[in-house]
């Protein structure tokens, strides 16, 4: 088996993150996120995303984050709308719905949610015999590797404002979204446009961890009670605090993401003419359309994951990480002759 292209969290962490943890290894800290590292990380994150009156909470993973945030924002009879490919619908084993809240899905375009479809689903859920749509879920980058433009997110925000909906952005891969060539969004725009978003660490060079950002501290009242109730409060909350503190010092977080994207750009360029892309490569997820035989061989050798099974054709996902080198990409390219 060659170098794996399974996902962007197969490596432990960037050396800078490991070094920061090692440097603080013998320090003693308050638990449950009440330590100085978490406080510093919160200040750095709020400043970088231009949030003046917000709150930040650190939890361990993306599914835990999505479930905890949405079950906090929604009343028992309320639901969240997402496009059909949304992570909360496809890859979280019904975690949000297990918390008592329906995920109402609509077709997306290139993995992105359209304002018109939000309006349609709100109009159809018209009385107390149905769940009430209260929140909108988007992800950037999306599950198909695409990114939202500023205009697209503005249109969703305007729709949310008009319909009285909360906007929650899944930022598991926010780093690669904000550093790819197709992006026209600044971090400060995310802080302005979302009611709640999270900054993914697990898929961006940290050991683990996601930073949940409430753009209005008032909306976050009692969230600490909720994450404890949901089993999401870490006793050693200072560990993600240390990692995010380092990641948002000197913009390391975005440097890591940029390295991930550079590897993807290099690989996509090398693969041109050798494979058919199922969609235009934008971030670090590359989808290729292959014969079943070739697809299965690629998955065996490089750990790539099956995305779609179309009988005699397979769509296979190739993912780069911060640690992917040009030599790694050359090895995968050579597989195609």
C-alpha positions in Angstrom: 0.0 0.0 0.0 1.3 3.5 -0.9 0.8 6.7 1.0 -2.8 7.0 2.0 -5.2 9.5 0.5 -8.2 8.3 2.6 -8.9 11.6 4.4 -7.3 14.7 6.0 -7.0 13.4 9.5 -4.9 10.2 9.2 -1.8 12.0 10.6 -1.6 12.8 14.3 -1.0 16.5 14.1 1.3 19.2 12.6 4.6 19.4 14.4 3.9 22.9 15.7 0.8 21.6 17.5 2.7 18.7 19.0 5.4 21.1 20.2 2.9 23.3 21.8 1.3 20.4 23.7 4.8 19.1 24.7 5.8 22.6 26.0 2.7 22.7 28.2 3.0 19.0 29.2 3.9 19.6 32.9 1.7 22.7 33.4 -1.3 22.4 35.6 -4.6 23.9 34.3 -8.1 24.3 35.4 -10.4 21.7 33.8 -13.5 21.9 31.6 -12.3 24.7 29.4 -11.8 27.3 32.1 -8.1 27.5 31.7 -5.9 30.3 30.4 -5.1 28.6 27.1 -8.8 28.2 26.3 -9.3 31.9 27.2 -6.5 33.0 25.0 -7.7 30.8 22.1 -11.2 32.2 22.4 -9.8 35.7 22.2 -7.7 34.9 19.1 -10.5 33.1 17.3 -13.0 35.9 18.0 -10.6 38.5 16.8 -9.7 36.6 13.6 -13.3 36.1 12.7 -14.3 39.6 13.6 -16.7 38.7 16.3 -17.0 41.3 19.0 -19.6 39.9 21.4 -19.3 36.2 20.9 -18.4 33.0 22.8 -16.2 30.0 21.9 -16.5 26.5 23.2 -14.2 23.6 22.4 -15.5 20.1 21.8 -13.9 17.0 20.4 -15.4 16.2 17.0 -17.7 17.3 14.2 -20.6 14.9 14.8 -20.6 15.8 18.5 -20.5 19.5 17.5 -23.4 19.3 15.0 -25.6 17.3 17.4 -24.8 19.5 20.4 -25.3 22.8 18.6 -28.5 21.9 16.8 -30.1 20.2 19.8 -29.3 23.4 21.8 -30.7 25.8 19.2 -34.0 23.9 18.5 -37.1 23.4 20.6 -38.5 19.8 20.7 -40.8 20.5 17.7 -38.3 22.3 15.6 -36.2 21.0 12.7 -33.2 21.9 10.6 -33.0 22.1 6.8 -30.0 20.8 4.9 -29.2 19.7 1.4 -29.4 15.9 0.8 -25.6 15.5 0.8 -25.2 17.4 4.1 -23.0 15.7 6.7 -25.8 15.7 9.3 -28.0 13.7 6.9 -25.5 11.2 5.3 -22.5 10.6 7.6 -23.6 11.0 11.2 -25.7 7.9 11.8 -28.8 10.0 12.7 -27.1 11.8 15.6 -29.1 15.0 15.2 -32.4 13.0 14.8 -31.5 10.8 17.8 -31.5 14.1 19.8 -35.2 14.5 18.8 -34.9 16.9 15.8 -35.7 16.0 12.3 -33.3 16.9 9.5 -35.4 18.0 6.6 -33.5 17.6 3.3 -33.8 19.3 0.0 -31.8 18.8 -3.2 -28.6 20.9 -3.4 -26.5 22.0 -6.3 -22.8 20.9 -6.2 -23.3 20.2 -2.5 -24.7 23.7 -1.8 -28.0 24.7 -0.4 -30.2 27.1 -2.4 -32.3 29.9 -0.9 -35.3 29.0 -3.1 -35.3 25.5 -1.6 -35.2 26.8 1.9 -38.3 29.0 1.1 -40.1 26.0 -0.4 -39.6 23.7 2.5 -40.6 26.4 5.1 -43.7 27.1 3.0 -44.6 23.4 3.0 -44.2 23.0 6.7 -47.0 25.4 7.4 -48.8 24.4 10.6 -48.5 22.6 13.9 -49.1 19.2 12.4 -45.5 19.3 11.0 -42.1 20.1 12.4 -41.3 23.8 12.4 -38.2 24.8 10.4 -36.0 26.9 12.7 -32.4 26.4 11.5 -30.5 26.1 8.3 -27.4 23.9 8.0 -24.6 24.6 5.5 -21.0 23.4 5.3 -18.0 25.1 3.9 -16.2 23.4 2.3 -19.1 21.1 1.4 -19.2 17.4 1.5 -18.5 17.4 -2.3 -15.5 19.7 -2.0 -17.2 22.8 -3.3 -17.2 26.2 -1.6 -19.8 28.9 -1.1 -19.3 32.3 -2.6 -19.9 35.5 -0.6 -23.0 36.2 -2.8 -24.4 32.7 -2.1 -24.0 33.0 1.6 -25.5 36.5 1.6 -28.5 35.2 -0.2 -29.0 32.4 2.4 -28.5 34.9 5.2 -31.1 37.2 3.7 -33.5 34.3 3.4 -32.9 33.3 7.0 -33.6 36.8 8.2 -36.8 37.1 6.3 -38.1 33.7 7.5 -36.8 34.0 11.1 -34.3 31.2 10.8 -30.9 30.6 12.5 -27.9 29.9 10.2 -25.4 27.3 11.4 -22.2 26.6 9.4 -20.3 23.3 9.7 -16.7 24.3 9.4 -15.1 20.9 9.7 -13.1 21.9 6.6 -13.4 25.7 6.9 -9.6 26.1 6.6 -9.4 24.7 3.1 -12.5 26.6 2.1 -11.1 29.9 3.1 -7.6 29.3 1.6 -8.6 27.8 -1.8 -8.2 29.7 -5.1 -12.0 29.8 -5.6 -12.7 31.5 -2.3 -13.9 35.1 -2.1 -14.7 35.1 1.6 -12.7 36.6 4.5 -12.9 34.9 7.9 -14.6 38.1 9.2 -17.5 37.5 6.8 -18.1 34.1 8.4 -18.3 35.8 11.8 -20.8 38.3 10.5 -23.0 36.0 8.4 -23.6 33.1 10.8 -25.4 32.8 14.1 -23.2 29.8 15.0 -20.3 28.3 13.2 -17.4 26.0 14.0 -13.8 26.1 13.2 -12.6 22.5 12.5 -9.4 21.3 14.0 -9.6 17.5 13.5 -9.4 17.9 9.7 -6.9 20.7 9.8 -3.8 19.5 11.5 -4.8 19.3 15.2 -5.0 16.1 17.2 -8.7 16.6 17.5 -11.1 19.4 18.3 -13.6 21.9 17.0 -14.1 25.4 18.1 -17.8 26.3 18.3 -18.4 30.0 17.8 -21.6 31.8 18.8 -21.6 35.2 17.1 -23.8 36.6 19.8 -22.9 35.6 23.4 -26.6 36.0 24.3 -27.5 33.0 22.1 -24.9 30.9 23.9 -26.5 31.3 27.4 -26.4 27.9 29.2 -24.5 26.2 26.4 -22.0 24.9 28.9 -24.9 23.1 30.7 -26.0 21.7 27.4 -22.6 20.3 26.3 -22.1 18.7 29.7 -25.6 17.2 29.4 -24.7 15.8 26.0 -21.4 14.3 27.1 -19.4 16.8 25.1 -17.6 18.6 27.9 -13.9 17.6 28.2 -12.4 17.4 31.7 -9.0 18.2 30.0 -10.6 21.1 28.1 -7.2 22.8 28.1 -5.9 20.3 25.5 -7.9 21.7 22.6 -7.4 25.1 24.2 -3.6 24.7 23.8 -4.0 23.5 20.2 -6.3 26.2 19.1 -4.2 28.8 20.9 -1.2 27.8 18.8 -3.2 27.3 15.6 -4.4 30.9 15.8 -1.1 32.4 16.6 0.6 33.8 13.5 -2.3 32.3 11.3 -0.9 28.8 11.6 -4.4 27.5 11.1 -4.6 28.9 7.6 -1.0 28.0 6.8 -1.9 24.4 7.5 -5.0 24.6 5.3 -3.0 26.3 2.5 -0.5 23.5 2.5 -3.4 21.0 2.2 -4.8 22.9 -0.8 -1.4 23.2 -2.5 -1.0 19.5 -2.5 -4.5 19.1 -4.0 -3.8 21.6 -6.7 -0.6 19.9 -7.6 -2.3 16.5 -7.7 -5.3 17.6 -9.7 -2.9 19.2 -12.3 -0.9 16.0 -12.6 -4.1 13.9 -13.0 -5.4 16.0 -15.9 -5.7 13.9 -19.0 -5.2 10.7 -17.0 -8.6 10.5 -15.3 -12.1 11.9 -15.6 -13.0 14.2 -12.7 -16.6 13.7 -11.4 -16.6 17.4 -10.4 -14.2 20.2 -10.8 -11.5 20.0 -8.0 -11.8 23.1 -5.8 -10.4 22.1 -2.4 -8.7 19.0 -1.0 -11.3 16.5 -2.0 -10.9 15.2 -5.5 -13.5 13.0 -7.1 -12.6 10.8 -10.0 -14.8 8.6 -12.2 -13.1 5.3 -12.9 -13.9 1.8 -14.2 -14.8 -0.6 -11.4 -11.6 -2.5 -11.8 -9.4 0.7 -11.7 -11.4 2.2 -8.9 -11.2 -0.9 -6.7 -7.4 -1.1 -7.4 -7.0 2.6 -6.4 -8.8 2.1 -3.2 -6.8 -1.0 -2.3 -3.4 0.7 -3.0 -4.0 4.2 -1.6 -6.9 3.8 0.8 -9.2 6.1 -1.2 -12.9 5.9 -0.4 -15.9 4.9 -2.6 -18.2 7.9 -3.1 -20.6 6.5 -5.7 -21.2 3.0 -7.0 -22.7 3.3 -10.5 -22.3 -0.4 -11.5 -19.5 -0.6 -14.0 -18.2 2.9 -13.0 -17.1 4.1 -9.5 -16.7 7.6 -8.2 -13.7 7.5 -5.8 -12.7 10.3 -3.4 -9.0 11.2 -3.1 -8.1 13.5 -0.2 -4.9 15.4 0.5 -3.8 16.6 4.0 -1.2 19.0 5.3 1.4 16.2 5.2 0.8 15.2 1.6 4.0 15.8 -0.4 4.6 16.2 -4.2 6.3 12.8 -4.1 3.2 11.3 -2.6 1.1 12.9 -5.4 3.6 11.7 -8.0 3.3 8.1 -6.7 -0.5 8.2 -7.0 -0.3 9.8 -10.5 2.0 7.0 -11.6 -0.7 4.5 -10.7 -2.6 5.8 -13.8 0.4 5.3 -16.1 
